[in-house]
Amino acid sequence: MNPSTQTGYLSARPMKQNHSNKLGLYPLNLDKNRDGLVFIPVSYHPSQPAPFILTLHGAGSNAKAGIMPFLPLAESQGLILLAIDSRRQTWDRLRGNFSVDLAFMDLALSQVLSNYNIDSSHLAIAGFSDGATYALSVGLTNGDLFSHIMAFSPGFMAPGKLHGTPRLFISHGIEDKILPIQSCSRKIVPQIQQAGYEVVYQEFAGGHTIPANIVLNVLKWFKSSSS
């Protein structure tokens, strides 16, 4: 295992593009069993940097579930989306250490960031439930890559060494029975604020989900703010 993978630090960075002509929704084709999805809007042009979101699913789920909250708005917003499958039922950091999931993430990011012109000031990592926990953990460790972090109903956070100053958006349902808000986001948000990060925090009447209005709010915040 690469030592940087064990620390949670990613090597992928936006770079000179190979100018892929693939548009729409297509598979990553990096793994036969647990792979991922890429979405490129038809409005994309290599001369114009595009906003980008890496999306992470909840436990026991997959890339399709991870990408779905953003997919209906991606074309109109000009978003490039990448969703990956965890190697196992959930993400490695929730089982202890950064390892195989981070390595696969690095590979997937390298593929997309080398093929398309990505706006480095709007390069986000997002996740729901266990995916939100992983997004916080990876995002704070790689805040010099990710300009924004979006965490929908996270359970906790376990970053490695902190880098950069990403902006954060966290949401949580006050009726969440799976990851209760009192022991999760209401503890996480003050910790992040005390560490000096800029955080937008929104609670909503509902359970363990991502309401449509929260997606609208996070995309409005994402497009209007830059680190």
N, C-alpha and C positions, 0 to 999 in steps of 0.2 A: 504494500500500500504506500502510495506517495505520501511523504511526511506532511506536505501541505494539505492533503486531503484529510489527514487525521486532525489537523488543527481547524478544519472547517473553511480554509481559505481557497477560493477559486482562482484558477489561472486564466479563464476565459475573459477576453476583453473585446470591445468593438475594434474592428481592424479594416484594412483595405478590402473591399468586397470583391467576391468572385462573380457578383451580379447574376444570381440565380433568376430564372424567368418563371419559376413556379409561383402561382397565385392560388388563392382560395384555401380550403382546408385539406391538408394532406398528412400522411403518417411520417414520422421521423425516419423509420426504417433503420434504427440502430440496434434493435433487439427483436428476436422473433416472438417472444412471449410477453414481456413487459416493455413497452415502447413509449410512444408519446405522439403528440399531434402538434402541427404548426398551422397557423392561419395567417395568410398574407392578403390584405385588402386589394381589390382590383385597382384602387386608386394609387397604390404604391408605385413610386418611381425612384430609381436608384440615385437620382440627383437631389432628392429631398429626404433628410433624416426623418425616420418614423418613430413614434412612441412605441414602447415595447413593454409587455407584461409577461413574466414567467408565472404560471399558475400551478398550485400544488393542491391535490385532492385530500380529502379526509381519510381516516383509517378504513381499510377494507374496500377502497374505491379505486378509481382509475383516472387516466388523463381526460377522458371524455367528460366525466363529472367535474373535473377541475376547470376545464375550459368553458363549460356551458354558461356560467353566470355572465361572462363577458362577451360571448360569441354573438348574441343578437345585436349588440351595439358596436362591434368591432369595425364593421365596414363603414358605418357613418362617422365613426370617430377616427378612422384611419389607423387603427391599432394593429400592430403585429403581436400575435399571441403564440406562446410556447407552453404546452402542458406536457408533463412527463409522469410516467408511472413510477411509484416507489418499487424497489426491488422485491420487497416482501409486503406483508399486510399493511405496514405503516413505515414511516421514515426512520432512518437509522439513528438519528440523535435521540429519538424517543426511546430507543432501546439501549442507549448508553453513549456511543461515540459516533462522530462523523466517520463514514466509511464508504460503502458501495453506492449509496444514494447520491452522495456528494460527487463521487467520481463520475457517475452517469450524468448528473446535472452539468458538470463541467464539460463533458463531451457534447451534450445536446446544445448547451449555450454556445460552445465554440463553433458548432455547425451553423447555427442561425446567425450569430454575430459576424461570421465571415462571409455569409451569402447575401446579407441585406444591410442597407444603410440605416443604422440604429441611432436614434437621438440619445446620446449619453446623459443628457440632463433630464430625460424622461424614460428611465430604464428601471422597471419595477419588478419586485418579487411579491407575489400574493398567495394567500392560502386560506383554506377553511378548516376549522377544527384542528386535527393533528397537523394538517398542512399549514395552518396558521402558526402553530407552535414552531414548525420547521422554518417557515418564512421569516419569523422573528429571529430565530437562532442563526440562520444562514445570512439573513439580510443585515443584521447588526455586525456580524463577523466580516461581511463584505460590503460595508457601507461606502467604500471607495469605488465599487462597481455599481451597486444599486442606489439610485438617487431617491427612490421611494419604496416603502414597505407597506403592504396592505394585509392586515390580519383580521380575518372574520371569525369570531368566537374562538380565540386561542385558549389553550389550557395552561401553558407556562412558557418560559423562554430559557434557553440554555446556550447562549452564544459562546464562541471562543474569544480570542483577543479582538477587541473592538477596533474597527477601522472606519474612517469617514464620518460624515454627518448626514445620514439619510433622513428624510422626512417620513413620518409614520401616520397611518390611518388605521384605527382599531374600532371594530364594532362588536356588539354583543347583545343578545336578547335577554331581557330581564327575567323571562320565564324559562330560560335554558335549563333543562333537567339533566343533560348529558355532561356539560361542562358549566356548572353553576357560576353565574357572573360574579358573585361575592368572593369566591375563592380563586377566580381566574382573572378576568380583565380588570376588575376593581382593585386587584393587587398589582397586576402587571403595569398598568398605565402610570400610577404614581412612581413606580421604580424607574420607568423610562424617562419620565419628566424630571425626576431628581438627578438623573444622569446627564441632563442638559439637552435632550432631544426635543424637537418640535413634534407634538403629537395632536392630531385631531381624533377625538374620541366620541363615538355616537352609540348610545344605548337605544334600543327599540323594544316595543311591546311585541313579544314573540319568543319563540323557542330557539332551537339549534338549527339555524338556517341563515341564508343571505337574502333578505328581502330585495325586491327590484329597486325600491327607492334608495337603498344603501348602495347598490351598484351605480346608480345614477350619481349619487353624492360623491362616491369615491372617484369616479371618472372626471367629474367636474373639478374636484380638488386636484387630481393628478395632472390634468391638462393645464390648470391655471397656476400651478406652483412648480418651482424648480429649485434644486439644491445648489 
